[in-house]
Amino acid sequence: MMTFLNRPTFLLSACDRLIPWSLGGFVVLGCLGLYMGLIWSPADYQQGETVRIMYVHVPASWGALGIYTAMAISSVIALIKRLPLMHLLTAALAPIGLCFCLISLITGSIWGYPTWGTWWVWDARLTSMLLLAFLYGGYLLLINNFDQEERGLKSGALLSIIGWINVPIIKWSVDWWHTLHQPASILRFAKPAIHWTMIMPLFIMAISFALLALTIFMLQLQNLILKRQLISQNRRRRPS
Amino acid sequence: MIFVYASYFVALSFLLILLKCSVRKKRYLQKQIHNTYDA
């Protein structure tokens, strides 16, 4: 089933074919999402216009959590099945996850000031999200600072698996502790607590963010494969 | 509205910078591989 993961040339050409489609989808849905988020959707009766920050903050947070989960899954597969390309998949996901995590923290901070009266508070949701950013940063530092690349990738895989424990903590921190951050209003067992005119732009922005993440992921994966090809070419030219 | 625009600016600029860096790195690597083949 996973034989294609051992064929870098196939992955390179498949990414080349898919990138224009995912990028095009991002442009179309991104423009629609921006229009709906900034103009079409109504302002909130309590928060006013600042509620529109939700359309970038929430998709970025979902992206940060989803990408870390994908990293943990691919790390497990890489370690059990001994597929080197799965390590590259994990490494390609990390910068995108870090970017989403930083967007979530910064936009959350910008949203917090007019709503809570403070840019930052050390409550469970915000602190666990900051920890996720450190986990992403730690993973990237680990994989890039070993003499032997394989050892770095394996250490990073272990960190991403162990660090995944933070993902459910982030999700349910608002229920387990008293936090300034509001509880879940969309991804929960009961009916969503917000009106469909706000859910629509939110999901469109989430899909457009996912398409952009997919585009960047494919580019990052190609870069990692090309880097390996370049290193092996140089070794063949200059045998030690 | 200034807070809203600031958030959208942060989000889009971060993502587009990462996209641009990835594209530039890919071009650089492809060029390097091409040069190695020629040499």
Interface residues (C-beta under 8 A of the other chain):
Chain A: L34 L38 E49 T50 R52 I53 V56 H57 A60 P95 I96 C99 L102 I103 I106 T107 I110 W111 Y113 P114 F209 L212 T215 I216 L219 Q220 Q222 N223 L226 K227 Q229 L230 Q233 N234 R237
Chain B: M1 F3 V4 A6 S7 Y8 V10 A11 F14 L15 L18 L19 S22 V23 K25 K26 L29 Q30 Q32 I33 T36 Y37 A39
